[in-house]
Amino acid sequence: EDPKQFLPAALVGVTLYFTKAMHIGNPAIMIPTMLLVPLAAFYFYIFVVAGSDLSEARENELMFPDMENVDFWRIWLDGLGRHDKINFKA
């Protein structure tokens, strides 16, 4: 839906695919590099180029909103046997 999310992902994905398919470089180095360089570029853009912080990036929908920390077993305690809590349309 949103090109600002799809285009960078497609660029990284296609580049990573052809790097691997054409046996360019050592995969043990190229794959982590191809995954970490865009991540570093994103944070460089947020902090240096845009001069903002992560809360502003969340407001601009560049990052997911803050999530509440919940114990991992909570989903089982809240949902086990409670069919009314299940969203079957999801």
C-alpha positions as CSV (number, residue, x, y, z in Angstrom):
1,E,0.0,0.0,0.0
2,D,2.6,2.5,1.1
3,P,5.5,3.0,-1.3
4,K,7.8,4.4,1.4
5,Q,7.7,1.0,3.0
6,F,7.5,-1.2,-0.1
7,L,10.2,0.4,-2.2
8,P,13.1,0.1,0.2
9,A,12.1,-3.5,1.1
10,A,11.9,-4.4,-2.6
11,L,15.3,-2.7,-3.3
12,V,17.0,-4.6,-0.5
13,G,15.2,-7.9,-1.3
14,V,16.0,-7.9,-5.0
15,T,19.6,-6.8,-4.4
16,L,20.1,-9.5,-1.8
17,Y,18.5,-12.1,-4.1
18,F,20.7,-11.3,-7.1
19,T,23.8,-11.1,-4.8
20,K,23.1,-14.6,-3.6
21,A,21.9,-16.0,-6.9
22,M,25.0,-14.7,-8.8
23,H,27.4,-15.9,-6.1
24,I,28.8,-12.4,-5.5
25,G,31.1,-12.4,-2.5
26,N,31.1,-14.7,0.5
27,P,27.5,-15.3,1.7
28,A,28.6,-15.3,5.3
29,I,29.7,-11.7,4.8
30,M,27.3,-10.4,2.1
31,I,24.0,-11.5,3.7
32,P,24.5,-9.9,7.1
33,T,26.0,-6.8,5.4
34,M,23.0,-6.5,3.1
35,L,20.7,-6.7,6.1
36,L,22.6,-4.4,8.4
37,V,23.5,-1.6,6.0
38,P,19.9,-0.6,5.3
39,L,19.1,-0.7,9.0
40,A,22.1,1.5,9.8
41,A,21.1,3.9,7.0
42,F,17.6,4.1,8.4
43,Y,18.9,5.1,11.9
44,F,21.4,7.5,10.3
45,Y,18.5,9.1,8.5
46,I,16.4,9.4,11.6
47,F,19.1,10.7,13.9
48,V,21.4,12.7,11.6
49,V,19.6,13.7,8.5
50,A,16.1,14.3,9.9
51,G,17.5,15.4,13.3
52,S,14.7,13.7,15.2
53,D,14.3,10.9,17.7
54,L,12.4,7.6,17.7
55,S,9.3,9.0,19.2
56,E,9.0,11.4,16.3
57,A,9.7,8.6,13.9
58,R,6.8,6.7,15.5
59,E,4.5,9.7,15.1
60,N,5.5,9.9,11.4
61,E,4.7,6.1,11.1
62,L,8.3,5.2,10.2
63,M,8.4,2.8,13.2
64,F,5.9,0.7,15.0
65,P,4.2,2.4,18.0
66,D,5.4,1.6,21.5
67,M,4.2,-1.8,22.7
68,E,3.3,-2.7,26.3
69,N,5.5,-5.3,27.7
70,V,3.4,-8.3,28.6
71,D,4.5,-11.7,30.1
72,F,4.7,-14.3,27.4
73,W,2.2,-16.6,29.1
74,R,-0.5,-13.9,29.3
75,I,-1.9,-14.9,25.8
76,W,-2.6,-18.4,27.1
77,L,-4.2,-17.3,30.3
78,D,-6.4,-14.7,28.6
79,G,-7.3,-16.8,25.5
80,L,-7.4,-20.4,26.5
81,G,-11.0,-21.7,26.4
82,R,-12.4,-18.2,25.7
83,H,-13.8,-18.4,22.2
84,D,-15.5,-15.1,22.5
85,K,-12.0,-13.4,22.6
86,I,-11.0,-14.9,19.2
87,N,-11.3,-12.6,16.2
88,F,-12.2,-15.1,13.5
89,K,-12.3,-12.4,10.8
90,A,-8.6,-11.6,11.3
